[in-house]
Amino acid sequence: MRNGFRGQVRPQQYANNFAVQVDMFRKAGAIPVDLTDPQAELVLMRGAEMGISPVIALNQIRVKEGKTIVAFELLRALVNRSGLLRFEERQDNAVGCSVRLMHINGRVEIAHFSVKQAKQFNLLEKESWQQDQSEMLYERAYLKAVRTLFPEISLGLVIQDEFIETPSLFKQAWNFLKNFIFPKAKKTSTKIIKASLSKQQSQKPSNTTNTGVARILAKQAVQAVQNKQDKQDKAIKAC
């Protein structure tokens, strides 16, 4: 691994280079507010591995839960830049979208993604799908074709529409309480529930506190279930 100078770059030097870049971009206001410094360093590192400029990487790449999430435009640009794509053909109809790609070696890959498939994966409920369903169908069909025809480009990459974030412990505990302990809570407005969760999370100073709150809620939920079961057992014995 070399940085344009003589000699090999050591791992610590490699990491420090990105830390220096993050400091510079942070002062220049070029780093999105949703990225912490360590996250920005990781994004720059991933962008460097992909041959992407720092500014584009900061705006088009995110790393969450060990997955590299890229904007669809960036994935398409990587395919076009590779020089491996001979041509692309797209066909839209009422049931879905088909994409036909040809490799420079002559190999052809045809992929299709339908509205029926989108319904099966509950994609039509997403805001992006409601805004432009035809383009989202195209993205999914294109992605299927690329992963088969150009695995060396798509390896390890996930587009934004694919990524599903794992619920936090706090959300898992809340869902448990809502669905099993407090049946009446199911009738509560979804907007009120989301607003409450958002407020609680914004007040938590750290992940440690978040984990502690979630564990307390989960423990209370389990205890409530146990108490309910004990009352039922006592009622049965009384009969």
C-alpha positions as CSV (number, residue, x, y, z in Angstrom):
1,M,0.0,0.0,0.0
2,R,1.6,3.3,-1.1
3,N,0.5,6.9,-0.8
4,G,2.6,8.3,-3.7
5,F,5.8,8.6,-1.6
6,R,8.6,6.2,-1.3
7,G,8.2,3.5,1.2
8,Q,5.3,1.5,2.6
9,V,2.5,3.3,4.5
10,R,2.0,1.7,7.9
11,P,-1.6,1.0,9.2
12,Q,-1.3,3.8,11.8
13,Q,-0.2,6.3,9.1
14,Y,-3.0,5.2,6.8
15,A,-5.6,5.8,9.5
16,N,-4.0,9.2,10.5
17,N,-4.2,10.3,6.9
18,F,-8.0,10.0,6.9
19,A,-8.2,11.6,10.4
20,V,-6.4,14.6,8.9
21,Q,-8.7,14.7,5.9
22,V,-11.8,14.6,8.2
23,D,-10.5,17.5,10.3
24,M,-9.9,19.6,7.1
25,F,-13.3,18.7,5.6
26,R,-15.1,19.3,8.9
27,K,-13.6,22.8,9.2
28,A,-14.7,23.5,5.6
29,G,-18.2,22.4,6.3
30,A,-18.0,19.6,3.7
31,I,-19.0,16.7,6.1
32,P,-22.8,16.0,6.4
33,V,-24.1,16.6,9.9
34,D,-25.2,12.9,10.3
35,L,-21.6,11.7,10.2
36,T,-19.4,11.6,13.3
37,D,-15.6,11.9,12.8
38,P,-15.0,8.1,13.1
39,Q,-17.8,7.4,10.7
40,A,-16.5,10.0,8.2
41,E,-13.0,8.4,8.4
42,L,-14.5,5.0,7.6
43,V,-16.5,6.5,4.7
44,L,-13.3,8.1,3.3
45,M,-11.4,4.9,3.7
46,R,-14.1,2.9,1.9
47,G,-14.2,5.6,-0.9
48,A,-10.5,5.3,-1.3
49,E,-10.7,1.6,-1.8
50,M,-13.4,2.1,-4.5
51,G,-11.4,4.9,-6.2
52,I,-14.0,7.6,-5.2
53,S,-13.0,11.2,-4.5
54,P,-13.4,12.2,-0.8
55,V,-16.2,14.8,-1.4
56,I,-18.3,12.3,-3.4
57,A,-17.7,9.5,-0.9
58,L,-18.9,11.7,2.0
59,N,-22.1,12.4,0.1
60,Q,-22.8,9.1,-1.6
61,I,-21.5,6.4,0.8
62,R,-22.5,5.3,4.3
63,V,-21.3,2.4,6.4
64,K,-23.9,1.0,8.8
65,E,-23.9,-2.3,10.7
66,G,-20.8,-3.4,8.7
67,K,-22.5,-2.8,5.3
68,T,-21.4,-0.3,2.7
69,I,-24.5,1.6,1.6
70,V,-24.2,3.6,-1.7
71,A,-26.5,5.8,-3.6
72,F,-27.8,4.1,-6.8
73,E,-26.3,6.8,-8.9
74,L,-22.9,5.9,-7.6
75,L,-23.3,2.2,-8.3
76,R,-24.4,3.0,-11.9
77,A,-21.4,5.4,-12.2
78,L,-19.0,2.7,-11.1
79,V,-20.4,0.3,-13.7
80,N,-20.1,2.9,-16.5
81,R,-16.6,3.9,-15.3
82,S,-15.3,0.4,-15.3
83,G,-15.5,0.1,-19.1
84,L,-17.0,-3.4,-18.9
85,L,-20.5,-2.4,-20.0
86,R,-21.1,-2.5,-23.7
87,F,-24.7,-1.4,-23.7
88,E,-27.8,-1.2,-21.5
89,E,-31.4,-1.6,-22.5
90,R,-34.4,-0.8,-20.4
91,Q,-38.1,-1.8,-20.8
92,D,-40.9,-0.5,-18.6
93,N,-44.5,-1.8,-18.6
94,A,-47.5,-2.0,-16.3
95,V,-46.2,-5.0,-14.4
96,G,-42.6,-4.0,-13.8
97,C,-39.2,-3.2,-15.4
98,S,-36.7,-5.3,-17.3
99,V,-33.0,-4.4,-17.7
100,R,-30.7,-5.9,-20.3
101,L,-27.0,-5.4,-19.9
102,M,-24.2,-6.7,-22.1
103,H,-20.6,-7.3,-21.0
104,I,-17.7,-6.3,-23.3
105,N,-17.0,-10.0,-23.6
106,G,-20.4,-10.5,-25.2
107,R,-22.2,-12.0,-22.2
108,V,-25.8,-10.7,-21.7
109,E,-27.8,-10.6,-18.5
110,I,-31.5,-9.8,-18.4
111,A,-33.2,-9.0,-15.0
112,H,-36.7,-8.2,-14.2
113,F,-38.4,-6.7,-11.1
114,S,-42.1,-6.6,-10.9
115,V,-44.7,-4.6,-8.9
116,K,-45.8,-8.0,-7.5
117,Q,-42.3,-8.6,-6.1
118,A,-42.3,-5.1,-4.6
119,K,-45.6,-5.8,-2.8
120,Q,-44.2,-9.1,-1.4
121,F,-41.3,-7.2,0.1
122,N,-43.5,-4.3,1.4
123,L,-41.6,-1.8,-0.7
124,L,-44.6,0.1,-2.1
125,E,-45.2,1.6,1.4
126,K,-41.8,3.3,1.3
127,E,-41.8,7.1,0.5
128,S,-39.3,6.7,-2.3
129,W,-41.5,4.1,-4.0
130,Q,-44.6,6.3,-3.6
131,Q,-42.8,9.2,-5.2
132,D,-41.4,7.4,-8.3
133,Q,-42.4,3.7,-8.5
134,S,-41.1,3.2,-12.1
135,E,-37.6,4.4,-11.2
136,M,-37.4,2.2,-8.1
137,L,-38.4,-0.8,-10.2
138,Y,-35.6,0.1,-12.6
139,E,-33.1,0.4,-9.8
140,R,-33.9,-3.1,-8.4
141,A,-33.9,-4.7,-11.9
142,Y,-30.6,-3.0,-12.7
143,L,-29.1,-4.1,-9.4
144,K,-30.0,-7.7,-10.1
145,A,-28.4,-7.6,-13.5
146,V,-25.2,-5.9,-12.2
147,R,-24.7,-8.4,-9.4
148,T,-24.8,-11.3,-11.8
149,L,-22.8,-9.7,-14.7
150,F,-20.3,-7.5,-12.7
151,P,-19.8,-9.1,-9.3
152,E,-16.3,-7.5,-9.0
153,I,-18.0,-4.1,-9.0
154,S,-21.1,-4.8,-6.8
155,L,-19.3,-7.0,-4.3
156,G,-20.1,-5.8,-0.7
157,L,-22.3,-2.9,-1.9
158,V,-25.9,-2.3,-0.9
159,I,-28.0,0.5,-2.3
160,Q,-29.9,2.8,0.0
161,D,-33.3,1.3,-0.8
162,E,-32.2,-2.2,0.2
163,F,-30.8,-1.4,3.6
164,I,-33.0,-2.2,6.6
165,E,-31.7,-0.9,9.8
166,T,-31.9,-3.3,12.8
167,P,-34.2,-1.9,15.5
168,S,-32.4,-0.6,18.6
169,L,-32.9,-2.4,21.9
170,F,-35.1,0.6,23.0
171,K,-37.4,0.1,20.0
172,Q,-37.5,-3.7,20.4
173,A,-38.5,-3.3,24.1
174,W,-41.2,-0.7,23.2
175,N,-42.7,-2.9,20.5
176,F,-42.8,-5.8,23.0
177,L,-44.6,-3.7,25.5
178,K,-47.0,-2.3,22.9
179,N,-47.9,-5.6,21.3
180,F,-48.1,-7.9,24.3
181,I,-48.3,-6.0,27.5
182,F,-50.6,-3.1,26.7
183,P,-53.1,-4.2,24.0
184,K,-54.9,-0.8,24.3
185,A,-51.7,0.8,23.1
186,K,-52.3,-0.7,19.6
187,K,-55.1,1.9,19.2
188,T,-52.7,4.7,19.9
189,S,-51.8,7.0,17.0
190,T,-48.7,5.9,15.1
191,K,-47.6,9.5,14.9
192,I,-47.7,9.9,18.7
193,I,-45.7,6.7,19.2
194,K,-43.0,7.8,16.7
195,A,-42.8,11.2,18.3
196,S,-42.4,9.7,21.8
197,L,-39.6,7.4,20.6
198,S,-37.8,10.2,18.8
199,K,-38.0,12.4,21.9
200,Q,-36.7,9.6,24.2
201,Q,-33.8,8.8,21.9
202,S,-32.8,12.5,21.5
203,Q,-32.6,12.8,25.3
204,K,-30.3,9.8,25.7
205,P,-26.6,11.0,26.0
206,S,-25.0,7.8,24.9
207,N,-25.5,4.2,23.6
208,T,-24.8,3.0,27.1
209,T,-27.7,4.9,28.5
210,N,-29.9,3.7,25.6
211,T,-29.0,0.1,26.3
212,G,-29.7,0.5,30.0
213,V,-33.1,2.0,29.3
214,A,-34.0,-0.8,26.9
215,R,-32.9,-3.5,29.4
216,I,-35.1,-1.9,32.1
217,L,-38.1,-1.8,29.8
218,A,-37.5,-5.4,28.7
219,K,-37.2,-6.5,32.3
220,Q,-40.4,-4.7,33.2
221,A,-42.2,-6.3,30.3
222,V,-41.1,-9.8,31.3
223,Q,-42.2,-9.2,34.9
224,A,-45.6,-7.9,33.7
225,V,-46.1,-11.0,31.7
226,Q,-45.2,-13.2,34.6
227,N,-47.5,-11.3,37.0
228,K,-50.4,-11.7,34.5
229,Q,-49.7,-15.4,34.2
230,D,-49.6,-15.8,38.0
231,K,-53.0,-14.2,38.3
232,Q,-54.5,-16.5,35.7
233,D,-53.0,-19.5,37.5
234,K,-54.5,-18.4,40.7
235,A,-57.9,-17.9,39.1
236,I,-57.8,-21.4,37.6
237,K,-56.9,-22.9,41.0
238,A,-59.7,-21.0,42.7
239,C,-62.2,-22.6,40.3
